[in-house]
Amino acid sequence: MLEGLASSPLMPVLFTSHGNPMDIPLPHYGNPFLSYLGDLGKEIRAKHEVKAIIVVSAHWCTQGSFVNISPWPETIYDYYGFPKNYYTLKYPAPGSPSLAREISSEISEINTTTDWGFDHGNWPMLRHLFPDADIPVIQLSLDYYQAAQYHFELGKKLKKYREKGVLIIGSGAVVHNIKLAAPKMFGGDSSLYGWDEEFDQWVREKLEVRDFKSLLEYGKTSLGQLSAPTPDHYMPLIYSLALMDDKDSLRHTYESILPAFSDRSFIIE
């Protein structure tokens, strides 16, 4: 599919949370976060012809960088212990083997595979953003063993696809400490730790002044170590920043903070 994508007006770039996994089976517009996704998807389609989507998901961590070349990627339920209805939902969007192979051939760091599909950093978000599942989607893995600078430089190499009608989405979380979030979430305690909100606001401030150096070196701060103790949910943000041009603006599309978990999301356009 999508042989030889033609040039098109510059596409936006998203960084978005993929939400609370407890909310996965909720209907469209079922809570404020899902309403934000639904409204944002309508806004994007009103302004742009989205020919394909690349998702950089926090939930596909690999050794090396990969794109999926399956023509019909499967819906993956990479979570455990939920009721049966969490495992029946599907997001039947097609893949784009031709685009995935083009990316791999042009960017030496990226390899192809059929070993993955749409994980829960991908389809629970896309089913509200683009509910018709009519846009080809490919997913890019995160090389778990590389530093932030590697991801930033790799993200820059994807920039040309913004000019081919491709919407690139970093799907993660600014604050994501499951070890400390879980006791409060399952205990019904919504009070913040304090450091979670402080780091979320620190990221917002650094985004406002385009201080990418500080955002890349987040792990040097105690707040960063608490808020992103593993790199998986923070690195999609780095890809989104790497795709930004000097003339782009950055608009915060959703801001919400829970204990040790942030839904902060933004659009670059």
Secondary structure, DSSP 4 states (H G I P E B T S, - for coil): --TTPPP-SPPPEEEEE---GGGTTPPTT-SHHHHHHHHHHHHHHHH----EEEEEEEEEEESSEEEE--SSPPBP----S--GGGGS--------HHHHHHHHHH-TTEEEESS--B-TTTHHHHHHHSTT--S-EEEEEEETTS-HHHHHHHHHTTGGGGGGTEEEEEEE-SSB-HHHHHHHHHHT-----SHHHHHHHHHHHHHHTT-HHHHHTGGGSHHHHHH-SSSTTTHHHHHHHHT--TT--EEEEE--EETTEE--EEEE-
